Amino acid sequence: MGAGAAEDCISVTEEAADIISSSLDLKACYDIYDIEHKGDKLIIGSIVTSSKDLRKNLRQCKKAAVFAATIGHMADAAIKKHTSLSALSGLAVHSAGTDAIEKWCDLLCADIAKAAGGSLCPRFSPGYGDLPLSLQADICNMLNTSRNIGLMLSDSLLMLPTKSVTAIVGIRC
């Protein structure tokens, strides 16, 4: 790759980050629950699952935070707009949005750890391992994400806004 191409890539990446930064509407909600084990079932609030992978992730925890986070609808609009302008611009803005929601989740998890007075296990989202994607609906209902942060699910379980995350994170107390 020549120097000119590298500079073009850096320029597109920086522009995409600026576009997403100017469209951020960071919102999140969470609650902390005791973790209960009943036979092969794991119960966290109103979530009931037989996920072995989630159980393994939470093995050192007695409590878990269930959260939802989003960077907002304006990011979706920016991605759509720039995708219609060019594939490269759309991809760059989409990637910047992914980076933004990941960083937002990291900040949220740091706040949860501080509030709970413990360290956290890695966050675990519906669709990871054997945790069914359908659990996303339970999380959204439990946290009332539609009212609290404007996060909804489509019939196919696609989150709207799309740059959003639902997750369970164990708290080591």
N, CA, C and O atoms as a DFTB+ gen file, in Angstrom:
692 C
 N C O
     1  1       0.846      -1.162       0.000
     2  2       0.000       0.000       0.000
     3  2       0.896       1.232       0.000
     4  3       1.828       1.332       0.798
     5  1       0.611       2.155      -0.888
     6  2       1.396       3.373      -0.982
     7  2       1.041       4.360       0.111
     8  3       0.028       4.218       0.795
     9  1       1.890       5.360       0.264
    10  2       1.684       6.371       1.299
    11  2       0.362       7.106       1.108
    12  3      -0.320       7.425       2.082
    13  1      -0.003       7.376      -0.150
    14  2      -1.265       8.073      -0.438
    15  2      -2.476       7.260      -0.005
    16  3      -3.438       7.803       0.538
    17  1      -2.422       5.950      -0.250
    18  2      -3.538       5.081       0.137
    19  2      -3.653       4.995       1.655
    20  3      -4.758       4.999       2.198
    21  1      -2.524       4.917       2.333
    22  2      -2.533       4.869       3.793
    23  2      -3.129       6.154       4.369
    24  3      -3.916       6.113       5.315
    25  1      -2.751       7.283       3.797
    26  2      -3.289       8.566       4.255
    27  2      -4.789       8.640       4.012
    28  3      -5.526       9.177       4.839
    29  1      -5.253       8.100       2.873
    30  2      -6.687       8.076       2.578
    31  2      -7.437       7.244       3.609
    32  3      -8.508       7.639       4.070
    33  1      -6.875       6.088       3.973
    34  2      -7.508       5.213       4.976
    35  2      -7.593       5.913       6.324
    36  3      -8.621       5.853       6.999
    37  1      -6.513       6.573       6.712
    38  2      -6.502       7.297       7.989
    39  2      -7.533       8.414       7.959
    40  3      -8.244       8.631       8.940
    41  1      -7.618       9.114       6.856
    42  2      -8.580      10.214       6.717
    43  2     -10.018       9.695       6.836
    44  3     -10.830      10.285       7.549
    45  1     -10.332       8.612       6.153
    46  2     -11.678       8.029       6.202
    47  2     -11.999       7.562       7.618
    48  3     -13.112       7.770       8.102
    49  1     -11.042       6.938       8.281
    50  2     -11.236       6.444       9.646
    51  2     -11.475       7.594      10.616
    52  3     -12.376       7.529      11.451
    53  1     -10.673       8.641      10.507
    54  2     -10.845       9.804      11.392
    55  2     -12.180      10.493      11.145
    56  3     -12.853      10.909      12.088
    57  1     -12.563      10.615       9.875
    58  2     -13.838      11.240       9.542
    59  2     -14.995      10.407      10.102
    60  3     -15.959      10.960      10.632
    61  1     -14.901       9.089       9.985
    62  2     -15.957       8.215      10.504
    63  2     -16.084       8.346      12.018
    64  3     -17.192       8.386      12.551
    65  1     -14.953       8.413      12.703
    66  2     -14.987       8.579      14.161
    67  2     -15.643       9.907      14.532
    68  3     -16.410       9.968      15.493
    69  1     -15.354      10.954      13.793
    70  2     -15.977      12.262      14.050
    71  2     -17.483      12.213      13.803
    72  3     -18.263      12.786      14.565
    73  1     -17.883      11.530      12.742
    74  2     -19.309      11.418      12.410
    75  2     -20.055      10.707      13.535
    76  3     -21.108      11.172      13.972
    77  1     -19.520       9.592      14.003
    78  2     -20.166       8.850      15.094
    79  2     -20.135       9.673      16.374
    80  3     -21.140       9.750      17.080
    81  1     -19.015      10.281      16.681
    82  2     -18.910      11.092      17.908
    83  2     -19.973      12.177      17.964
    84  3     -20.534      12.452      19.025
    85  1     -20.245      12.790      16.824
    86  2     -21.236      13.869      16.805
    87  2     -22.668      13.349      16.847
    88  3     -23.600      14.134      17.024
    89  1     -22.859      12.051      16.688
    90  2     -24.222      11.499      16.693
    91  2     -24.527      10.688      17.948
    92  3     -25.608      10.110      18.054
    93  1     -23.596      10.633      18.901
    94  2     -23.793       9.806      20.088
    95  2     -24.917      10.316      20.976
    96  3     -25.025      11.510      21.255
    97  1     -25.751       9.377      21.413
    98  2     -26.775       9.621      22.423
    99  2     -26.690       8.426      23.378
   100  3     -27.524       7.521      23.337
   101  1     -25.674       8.441      24.231
   102  2     -25.360       7.305      25.095
   103  2     -26.425       7.116      26.164
   104  3     -26.748       8.035      26.915
   105  1     -26.961       5.902      26.214
   106  2     -27.961       5.563      27.222
   107  2     -27.714       4.135      27.680
   108  3     -27.243       3.293      26.917
   109  1     -28.040       3.881      28.936
   110  2     -27.903       2.528      29.471
   111  2     -28.817       2.367      30.673
   112  3     -29.222       3.341      31.308
   113  1     -29.129       1.124      30.966
   114  2     -29.850       0.798      32.185
   115  2     -29.370      -0.573      32.644
   116  3     -28.984      -1.422      31.840
   117  1     -29.405      -0.759      33.946
   118  2     -29.004      -2.056      34.487
   119  2     -29.620      -2.244      35.857
   120  3     -30.100      -1.302      36.487
   121  1     -29.592      -3.482      36.295
   122  2     -29.970      -3.805      37.658
   123  2     -29.107      -4.975      38.102
   124  3     -28.615      -5.748      37.280
   125  1     -28.931      -5.092      39.400
   126  2     -28.092      -6.156      39.965
   127  2     -28.989      -7.164      40.668
   128  3     -29.897      -6.800      41.416
   129  1     -28.716      -8.440      40.410
   130  2     -29.542      -9.528      40.933
   131  2     -28.671     -10.592      41.586
   132  3     -27.497     -10.747      41.250
   133  1     -29.268     -11.321      42.525
   134  2     -28.623     -12.517      43.050
   135  2     -28.665     -13.587      41.974
   136  3     -29.592     -13.626      41.165
   137  1     -27.673     -14.445      41.962
   138  2     -27.650     -15.591      41.051
   139  2     -28.139     -16.799      41.837
   140  3     -27.610     -17.111      42.904
   141  1     -29.144     -17.472      41.309
   142  2     -29.678     -18.681      41.945
   143  2     -29.426     -19.875      41.036
   144  3     -29.475     -19.762      39.811
   145  1     -29.157     -21.015      41.652
   146  2     -28.986     -22.270      40.921
   147  2     -30.082     -23.223      41.380
   148  3     -30.203     -23.506      42.572
   149  1     -30.869     -23.711      40.450
   150  2     -31.916     -24.692      40.757
   151  2     -31.789     -25.819      39.740
   152  3     -32.248     -25.701      38.604
   153  1     -31.165     -26.904      40.160
   154  2     -30.908     -28.007      39.237
   155  2     -29.992     -27.524      38.130
   156  3     -28.928     -26.962      38.391
   157  1     -30.412     -27.747      36.884
   158  2     -29.600     -27.282      35.758
   159  2     -29.966     -25.860      35.331
   160  3     -29.440     -25.357      34.339
   161  1     -30.859     -25.215      36.071
   162  2     -31.303     -23.857      35.744
   163  2     -30.486     -22.810      36.501
   164  3     -30.125     -22.982      37.665
   165  1     -30.218     -21.739      35.796
   166  2     -29.558     -20.570      36.349
   167  2     -30.611     -19.466      36.334
   168  3     -31.221     -19.202      35.298
   169  1     -30.825     -18.820      37.482
   170  2     -31.857     -17.797      37.581
   171  2     -31.211     -16.485      38.007
   172  3     -30.527     -16.407      39.027
   173  1     -31.447     -15.462      37.200
   174  2     -30.947     -14.115      37.462
   175  2     -32.133     -13.182      37.241
   176  3     -32.514     -12.919      36.100
   177  1     -32.710     -12.687      38.318
   178  2     -33.926     -11.884      38.176
   179  2     -35.010     -12.746      37.559
   180  3     -35.309     -13.829      38.063
   181  1     -35.600     -12.275      36.476
   182  2     -36.631     -13.069      35.794
   183  2     -36.056     -13.905      34.650
   184  3     -36.803     -14.541      33.906
   185  1     -34.740     -13.903      34.513
   186  2     -34.089     -14.715      33.482
   187  2     -33.881     -16.121      34.029
   188  3     -33.326     -16.308      35.111
   189  1     -34.333     -17.093      33.269
   190  2     -34.125     -18.504      33.616
   191  2     -33.492     -19.155      32.393
   192  3     -34.046     -19.117      31.294
   193  1     -32.318     -19.754      32.603
   194  2     -31.620     -20.380      31.477
   195  2     -30.881     -21.633      31.930
   196  3     -30.517     -21.774      33.098
   197  1     -30.673     -22.523      30.996
   198  2     -29.877     -23.730      31.236
   199  2     -28.496     -23.617      30.595
   200  3     -27.812     -24.625      30.421
   201  1     -28.088     -22.423      30.249
   202  2     -26.817     -22.211      29.553
   203  2     -25.630     -22.659      30.404
   204  3     -25.369     -22.107      31.473
   205  1     -24.932     -23.653      29.915
   206  2     -23.717     -24.128      30.589
   207  2     -22.591     -23.107      30.453
   208  3     -21.778     -22.941      31.362
   209  1     -22.553     -22.424      29.307
   210  2     -21.502     -21.439      29.072
   211  2     -21.651     -20.239      30.008
   212  3     -20.659     -19.741      30.540
   213  1     -22.876     -19.778      30.207
   214  2     -23.092     -18.666      31.135
   215  2     -22.791     -19.113      32.561
   216  3     -22.173     -18.374      33.328
   217  1     -23.219     -20.307      32.913
   218  2     -22.944     -20.834      34.260
   219  2     -21.427     -20.867      34.506
   220  3     -20.959     -20.489      35.580
   221  1     -20.671     -21.321      33.508
   222  2     -19.208     -21.372      33.637
   223  2     -18.632     -19.963      33.806
   224  3     -17.736     -19.754      34.623
   225  1     -19.142     -19.003      33.040
   226  2     -18.668     -17.629      33.117
   227  2     -18.954     -17.012      34.493
   228  3     -18.190     -16.170      34.965
   229  1     -20.036     -17.424      35.127
   230  2     -20.453     -16.846      36.403
   231  2     -20.064     -17.693      37.609
   232  3     -20.517     -17.417      38.720
   233  1     -19.241     -18.710      37.418
   234  2     -18.963     -19.676      38.485
   235  2     -18.380     -19.052      39.753
   236  3     -18.542     -19.617      40.834
   237  1     -17.716     -17.920      39.652
   238  2     -17.118     -17.267      40.829
   239  2     -18.006     -16.163      41.401
   240  3     -17.560     -15.389      42.248
   241  1     -19.253     -16.084      40.946
   242  2     -20.099     -14.932      41.285
   243  2     -21.374     -15.344      42.016
   244  3     -21.952     -16.400      41.754
   245  1     -21.792     -14.488      42.931
   246  2     -23.066     -14.673      43.626
   247  2     -24.095     -13.667      43.152
   248  3     -25.290     -13.818      43.407
   249  1     -23.624     -12.634      42.458
   250  2     -24.493     -11.593      41.919
   251  2     -24.106     -11.331      40.462
   252  3     -22.990     -11.611      40.025
   253  1     -25.075     -10.784      39.737
   254  2     -24.815     -10.408      38.345
   255  2     -25.584      -9.146      38.015
   256  3     -26.683      -8.921      38.521
   257  1     -24.999      -8.334      37.169
   258  2     -25.698      -7.178      36.621
   259  2     -26.220      -7.572      35.249
   260  3     -25.516      -8.200      34.458
   261  1     -27.442      -7.200      34.983
   262  2     -28.036      -7.370      33.664
   263  2     -28.167      -5.950      33.108
   264  3     -28.757      -5.077      33.744
   265  1     -27.606      -5.733      31.911
   266  2     -27.638      -4.372      31.383
   267  2     -27.986      -4.317      29.913
   268  3     -27.899      -5.300      29.179
   269  1     -28.385      -3.121      29.519
   270  2     -28.615      -2.788      28.113
   271  2     -27.985      -1.424      27.888
   272  3     -28.081      -0.537      28.736
   273  1     -27.346      -1.266      26.751
   274  2     -26.683      -0.007      26.427
   275  2     -26.854       0.284      24.939
   276  3     -26.948      -0.633      24.123
   277  1     -26.894       1.559      24.602
   278  2     -27.026       1.958      23.201
   279  2     -26.295       3.273      22.965
   280  3     -26.120       4.078      23.880
   281  1     -25.872       3.473      21.723
   282  2     -25.310       4.779      21.356
   283  2     -26.362       5.614      20.629
   284  3     -26.086       6.753      20.255
   285  1     -27.554       5.073      20.424
   286  2     -28.681       5.851      19.935
   287  2     -29.011       5.740      18.455
   288  3     -28.252       5.199      17.651
   289  1     -30.183       6.281      18.139
   290  2     -30.729       6.227      16.774
   291  2     -29.974       7.097      15.778
   292  3     -29.946       6.795      14.585
   293  1     -29.366       8.170      16.258
   294  2     -28.648       9.061      15.336
   295  2     -27.449       8.347      14.698
   296  3     -27.082       8.633      13.558
   297  1     -26.853       7.426      15.439
   298  2     -25.742       6.652      14.867
   299  2     -26.242       5.787      13.714
   300  3     -25.577       5.668      12.685
   301  1     -27.423       5.183      13.891
   302  2     -28.013       4.394      12.795
   303  2     -28.258       5.257      11.567
   304  3     -28.000       4.836      10.439
   305  1     -28.758       6.467      11.795
   306  2     -29.014       7.377      10.674
   307  2     -27.711       7.747       9.967
   308  3     -27.668       7.822       8.739
   309  1     -26.656       7.976      10.738
   310  2     -25.354       8.314      10.141
   311  2     -24.808       7.151       9.324
   312  3     -24.269       7.348       8.235
   313  1     -24.948       5.940       9.853
   314  2     -24.478       4.749       9.118
   315  2     -25.244       4.601       7.818
   316  3     -24.647       4.367       6.767
   317  1     -26.567       4.735       7.878
   318  2     -27.405       4.608       6.679
   319  2     -27.028       5.672       5.637
   320  3     -26.884       5.369       4.453
   321  1     -26.874       6.901       6.087
   322  2     -26.535       7.996       5.174
   323  2     -25.198       7.733       4.485
   324  3     -25.097       7.858       3.265
   325  1     -24.183       7.374       5.247
   326  2     -22.851       7.212       4.672
   327  2     -22.717       5.926       3.857
   328  3     -21.889       5.849       2.950
   329  1     -23.525       4.924       4.176
   330  2     -23.549       3.709       3.351
   331  2     -24.113       4.026       1.971
   332  3     -23.661       3.478       0.966
   333  1     -25.112       4.920       1.931
   334  2     -25.689       5.291       0.634
   335  2     -24.730       6.153      -0.186
   336  3     -24.832       6.203      -1.411
   337  1     -23.800       6.830       0.488
   338  2     -22.833       7.663      -0.232
   339  2     -21.699       6.843      -0.832
   340  3     -21.319       7.046      -1.985
   341  1     -21.159       5.908      -0.038
   342  2     -20.110       5.032      -0.554
   343  2     -19.951       3.838       0.375
   344  3     -20.157       3.941       1.584
   345  1     -19.583       2.716      -0.204
   346  2     -19.388       1.500       0.596
   347  2     -18.288       1.702       1.623
   348  3     -18.424       1.275       2.770
   349  1     -17.204       2.345       1.226
   350  2     -16.084       2.567       2.146
   351  2     -16.488       3.470       3.309
   352  3     -16.187       3.172       4.465
   353  1     -17.162       4.560       3.003
   354  2     -17.605       5.477       4.051
   355  2     -18.594       4.783       4.984
   356  3     -18.512       4.932       6.204
   357  1     -19.516       4.034       4.420
   358  2     -20.496       3.297       5.228
   359  2     -19.838       2.290       6.155
   360  3     -20.196       2.179       7.327
   361  1     -18.872       1.558       5.615
   362  2     -18.154       0.569       6.422
   363  2     -17.372       1.249       7.544
   364  3     -17.352       0.766       8.677
   365  1     -16.736       2.360       7.227
   366  2     -15.950       3.078       8.237
   367  2     -16.846       3.622       9.349
   368  3     -16.490       3.524      10.523
   369  1     -17.990       4.188       9.007
   370  2     -18.901       4.732      10.015
   371  2     -19.510       3.593      10.832
   372  3     -19.659       3.708      12.048
   373  1     -19.857       2.505      10.168
   374  2     -20.359       1.316      10.867
   375  2     -19.327       0.815      11.886
   376  3     -19.671       0.515      13.029
   377  1     -18.081       0.729      11.469
   378  2     -17.002       0.274      12.355
   379  2     -16.795       1.239      13.520
   380  3     -16.571       0.808      14.651
   381  1     -16.867       2.516      13.252
   382  2     -16.732       3.511      14.317
   383  2     -17.884       3.372      15.318
   384  3     -17.689       3.558      16.519
   385  1     -19.070       3.048      14.828
   386  2     -20.212       2.815      15.714
   387  2     -20.009       1.593      16.594
   388  3     -20.356       1.604      17.775
   389  1     -19.447       0.541      16.015
   390  2     -19.146      -0.669      16.786
   391  2     -18.124      -0.356      17.873
   392  3     -18.270      -0.795      19.014
   393  1     -17.105       0.393      17.521
   394  2     -16.094       0.787      18.498
   395  2     -16.729       1.625      19.615
   396  3     -16.397       1.451      20.788
   397  1     -17.626       2.519      19.254
   398  2     -18.267       3.394      20.247
   399  2     -19.122       2.604      21.232
   400  3     -19.076       2.876      22.432
   401  1     -19.901       1.635      20.757
   402  2     -20.744       0.876      21.685
   403  2     -19.879      -0.005      22.584
   404  3     -20.203      -0.187      23.758
   405  1     -18.797      -0.547      22.060
   406  2     -17.900      -1.349      22.893
   407  2     -17.271      -0.505      23.995
   408  3     -17.196      -0.938      25.144
   409  1     -16.824       0.688      23.653
   410  2     -16.235       1.582      24.652
   411  2     -17.285       2.011      25.679
   412  3     -16.984       2.115      26.868
   413  1     -18.512       2.259      25.223
   414  2     -19.595       2.631      26.126
   415  2     -19.867       1.487      27.108
   416  3     -20.059       1.732      28.299
   417  1     -19.886       0.243      26.622
   418  2     -20.090      -0.915      27.505
   419  2     -18.945      -1.051      28.511
   420  3     -19.178      -1.393      29.671
   421  1     -17.724      -0.787      28.079
   422  2     -16.580      -0.840      29.000
   423  2     -16.736       0.184      30.124
   424  3     -16.483      -0.126      31.288
   425  1     -17.152       1.401      29.776
   426  2     -17.370       2.445      30.790
   427  2     -18.508       2.057      31.735
   428  3     -18.411       2.239      32.949
   429  1     -19.571       1.528      31.170
   430  2     -20.717       1.093      31.978
   431  2     -20.294      -0.010      32.946
   432  3     -20.665       0.021      34.119
   433  1     -19.529      -0.976      32.467
   434  2     -19.067      -2.061      33.334
   435  2     -18.167      -1.537      34.454
   436  3     -18.214      -2.044      35.575
   437  1     -17.358      -0.536      34.160
   438  2     -16.530       0.067      35.212
   439  2     -17.417       0.718      36.273
   440  3     -17.128       0.622      37.466
   441  1     -18.488       1.375      35.846
   442  2     -19.427       1.979      36.797
   443  2     -20.150       0.907      37.612
   444  3     -20.354       1.077      38.815
   445  1     -20.535      -0.185      36.971
   446  2     -21.206      -1.280      37.676
   447  2     -20.279      -1.872      38.722
   448  3     -20.698      -2.109      39.855
   449  1     -19.031      -2.114      38.362
   450  2     -18.062      -2.681      39.306
   451  2     -17.894      -1.766      40.511
   452  3     -17.849      -2.232      41.649
   453  1     -17.803      -0.479      40.262
   454  2     -17.647       0.495      41.356
   455  2     -18.885       0.496      42.247
   456  3     -18.766       0.470      43.473
   457  1     -20.073       0.526      41.640
   458  2     -21.322       0.551      42.408
   459  2     -21.517      -0.734      43.214
   460  3     -22.036      -0.701      44.330
   461  1     -21.100      -1.864      42.641
   462  2     -21.297      -3.161      43.295
   463  2     -20.178      -3.489      44.283
   464  3     -20.325      -4.386      45.113
   465  1     -19.075      -2.773      44.199
   466  2     -17.967      -3.021      45.100
   467  2     -17.250      -4.331      44.844
   468  3     -16.783      -4.980      45.781
   469  1     -17.158      -4.724      43.592
   470  2     -16.457      -5.959      43.247
   471  2     -15.885      -5.882      41.853
   472  3     -16.119      -4.921      41.120
   473  1     -15.134      -6.903      41.495
   474  2     -14.626      -6.973      40.127
   475  2     -15.627      -7.760      39.292
   476  3     -16.471      -8.476      39.831
   477  1     -15.530      -7.625      37.985
   478  2     -16.503      -8.250      37.084
   479  2     -15.887      -9.373      36.276
   480  3     -14.701      -9.355      35.948
   481  1     -16.722     -10.349      35.964
   482  2     -16.382     -11.374      34.975
   483  2     -16.584     -10.743      33.593
   484  3     -17.203      -9.684      33.490
   485  1     -16.082     -11.364      32.547
   486  2     -16.359     -10.823      31.208
   487  2     -17.869     -10.798      30.944
   488  3     -18.605     -11.693      31.360
   489  1     -18.305      -9.754      30.246
   490  2     -19.735      -9.681      29.942
   491  2     -20.111     -10.788      28.967
   492  3     -19.302     -11.226      28.149
   493  1     -21.343     -11.222      29.076
   494  2     -21.830     -12.358      28.299
   495  2     -23.188     -11.967      27.727
   496  3     -24.111     -11.661      28.482
   497  1     -23.316     -11.974      26.422
   498  2     -24.535     -11.516      25.755
   499  2     -25.314     -12.671      25.158
   500  3     -24.736     -13.704      24.821
   501  1     -26.633     -12.505      25.023
   502  2     -27.421     -13.503      24.305
   503  2     -26.818     -13.739      22.918
   504  3     -26.472     -12.797      22.205
   505  1     -26.703     -14.996      22.560
   506  2     -26.074     -15.371      21.296
   507  2     -24.648     -15.864      21.484
   508  3     -24.100     -16.498      20.583
   509  1     -24.026     -15.588      22.637
   510  2     -22.694     -16.117      22.940
   511  2     -22.853     -17.575      23.351
   512  3     -23.771     -17.919      24.097
   513  1     -21.973     -18.418      22.872
   514  2     -21.986     -19.823      23.276
   515  2     -23.367     -20.424      23.148
   516  3     -24.017     -20.300      22.110
   517  1     -23.816     -21.080      24.213
   518  2     -25.131     -21.730      24.183
   519  2     -26.231     -20.864      24.801
   520  3     -27.330     -21.359      25.052
   521  1     -25.954     -19.580      25.049
   522  2     -26.984     -18.683      25.582
   523  2     -27.843     -18.210      24.411
   524  3     -27.348     -17.516      23.523
   525  1     -29.118     -18.579      24.402
   526  2     -29.944     -18.292      23.223
   527  2     -30.159     -16.791      22.985
   528  3     -30.312     -16.010      23.924
   529  1     -30.166     -16.423      21.726
   530  2     -30.419     -15.047      21.340
   531  2     -31.800     -14.597      21.819
   532  3     -32.007     -13.413      22.089
   533  1     -32.723     -15.511      21.923
   534  2     -34.085     -15.183      22.360
   535  2     -34.113     -14.600      23.773
   536  3     -35.081     -13.937      24.145
   537  1     -33.071     -14.835      24.560
   538  2     -32.988     -14.285      25.910
   539  2     -32.915     -12.755      25.886
   540  3     -33.184     -12.092      26.888
   541  1     -32.550     -12.213      24.731
   542  2     -32.498     -10.767      24.563
   543  2     -33.855     -10.131      24.877
   544  3     -33.924      -9.059      25.477
   545  1     -34.919     -10.800      24.467
   546  2     -36.267     -10.283      24.736
   547  2     -36.540     -10.249      26.235
   548  3     -37.147      -9.300      26.731
   549  1     -36.101     -11.268      26.956
   550  2     -36.288     -11.293      28.408
   551  2     -35.545     -10.133      29.070
   552  3     -36.074      -9.480      29.970
   553  1     -34.327      -9.885      28.620
   554  2     -33.540      -8.783      29.185
   555  2     -34.228      -7.451      28.906
   556  3     -34.357      -6.616      29.801
   557  1     -34.664      -7.256      27.680
   558  2     -35.333      -5.996      27.323
   559  2     -36.621      -5.802      28.126
   560  3     -36.918      -4.691      28.567
   561  1     -37.378      -6.877      28.314
   562  2     -38.601      -6.779      29.118
   563  2     -38.276      -6.501      30.573
   564  3     -38.909      -5.653      31.202
   565  1     -37.290      -7.212      31.112
   566  2     -36.918      -7.076      32.513
   567  2     -36.452      -5.658      32.833
   568  3     -36.784      -5.120      33.889
   569  1     -35.691      -5.054      31.933
   570  2     -35.159      -3.708      32.149
   571  2     -36.050      -2.611      31.568
   572  3     -35.756      -1.424      31.715
   573  1     -37.130      -3.008      30.914
   574  2     -38.037      -2.068      30.253
   575  2     -37.243      -1.091      29.383
   576  3     -37.372       0.127      29.502
   577  1     -36.421      -1.665      28.508
   578  2     -35.502      -0.859      27.694
   579  2     -36.210       0.087      26.738
   580  3     -35.681       1.148      26.404
   581  1     -37.388      -0.287      26.303
   582  2     -38.123       0.590      25.393
   583  2     -38.403       1.933      26.059
   584  3     -38.199       2.986      25.456
   585  1     -38.861       1.893      27.282
   586  2     -39.171       3.123      28.021
   587  2     -37.914       3.790      28.558
   588  3     -37.776       5.011      28.491
   589  1     -36.997       2.987      29.091
   590  2     -35.842       3.550      29.798
   591  2     -34.758       4.109      28.894
   592  3     -34.176       5.147      29.208
   593  1     -34.470       3.441      27.767
   594  2     -33.379       3.933      26.902
   595  2     -33.737       3.939      25.414
   596  3     -32.883       4.213      24.570
   597  1     -34.995       3.638      25.094
   598  2     -35.415       3.663      23.687
   599  2     -34.936       2.482      22.868
   600  3     -34.911       2.552      21.639
   601  1     -34.555       1.395      23.529
   602  2     -34.066       0.198      22.845
   603  2     -35.208      -0.794      22.668
   604  3     -35.856      -1.193      23.636
   605  1     -35.445      -1.187      21.420
   606  2     -36.499      -2.145      21.102
   607  2     -35.915      -3.306      20.305
   608  3     -34.792      -3.235      19.805
   609  1     -36.692      -4.363      20.198
   610  2     -36.300      -5.524      19.402
   611  2     -37.268      -5.699      18.254
   612  3     -38.476      -5.517      18.407
   613  1     -36.726      -6.055      17.098
   614  2     -37.583      -6.409      15.972
   615  2     -38.083      -7.835      16.188
   616  3     -37.640      -8.518      17.111
   617  1     -38.998      -8.278      15.343
   618  2     -39.510      -9.651      15.442
   619  2     -38.398     -10.683      15.281
   620  3     -38.494     -11.793      15.805
   621  1     -37.338     -10.311      14.551
   622  2     -36.211     -11.228      14.350
   623  2     -35.098     -11.016      15.386
   624  3     -33.978     -11.494      15.205
   625  1     -35.415     -10.293      16.478
   626  2     -34.516     -10.038      17.605
   627  2     -33.367      -9.093      17.273
   628  3     -32.367      -9.065      17.991
   629  1     -33.494      -8.325      16.204
   630  2     -32.519      -7.289      15.873
   631  2     -32.779      -6.099      16.790
   632  3     -33.915      -5.641      16.908
   633  1     -31.736      -5.601      17.435
   634  2     -31.894      -4.454      18.318
   635  2     -31.979      -3.167      17.515
   636  3     -31.259      -2.975      16.535
   637  1     -32.869      -2.297      17.948
   638  2     -33.055      -0.996      17.340
   639  2     -32.989       0.050      18.444
   640  3     -33.863       0.049      19.311
   641  1     -32.024       0.924      18.461
   642  2     -30.948       1.145      17.516
   643  2     -30.012      -0.067      17.421
   644  3     -29.867      -0.840      18.368
   645  1     -29.392      -0.205      16.264
   646  2     -28.580      -1.396      16.017
   647  2     -27.276      -1.406      16.803
   648  3     -26.774      -2.477      17.143
   649  1     -26.727      -0.254      17.092
   650  2     -25.491      -0.201      17.877
   651  2     -25.859      -0.193      19.358
   652  3     -25.734       0.813      20.056
   653  1     -26.318      -1.361      19.801
   654  2     -26.772      -1.573      21.164
   655  2     -26.287      -2.922      21.642
   656  3     -25.945      -3.787      20.836
   657  1     -26.256      -3.105      22.946
   658  2     -25.808      -4.354      23.548
   659  2     -26.703      -4.681      24.734
   660  3     -27.076      -3.796      25.505
   661  1     -27.044      -5.952      24.874
   662  2     -27.627      -6.455      26.115
   663  2     -26.644      -7.498      26.639
   664  3     -26.035      -8.237      25.865
   665  1     -26.497      -7.549      27.950
   666  2     -25.516      -8.485      28.489
   667  2     -25.760      -8.775      29.961
   668  3     -26.488      -8.065      30.655
   669  1     -25.121      -9.844      30.402
   670  2     -25.084     -10.246      31.805
   671  2     -23.611     -10.234      32.195
   672  3     -22.764     -10.778      31.486
   673  1     -23.320      -9.614      33.320
   674  2     -21.939      -9.560      33.786
   675  2     -21.909      -9.957      35.253
   676  3     -22.587      -9.359      36.089
   677  1     -21.115     -10.974      35.549
   678  2     -21.009     -11.449      36.913
   679  2     -20.190     -10.518      37.778
   680  3     -19.231      -9.897      37.318
   681  1     -20.583     -10.428      39.046
   682  2     -19.888      -9.578      40.006
   683  2     -19.219     -10.481      41.034
   684  3     -19.882     -11.239      41.742
   685  1     -17.895     -10.384      41.102
   686  2     -17.136     -11.141      42.116
   687  2     -17.105     -10.292      43.377
   688  3     -16.457      -9.245      43.406
   689  1     -17.795     -10.730      44.410
   690  2     -17.864      -9.954      45.670
   691  2     -16.956     -10.565      46.708
   692  3     -16.873     -10.062      47.829
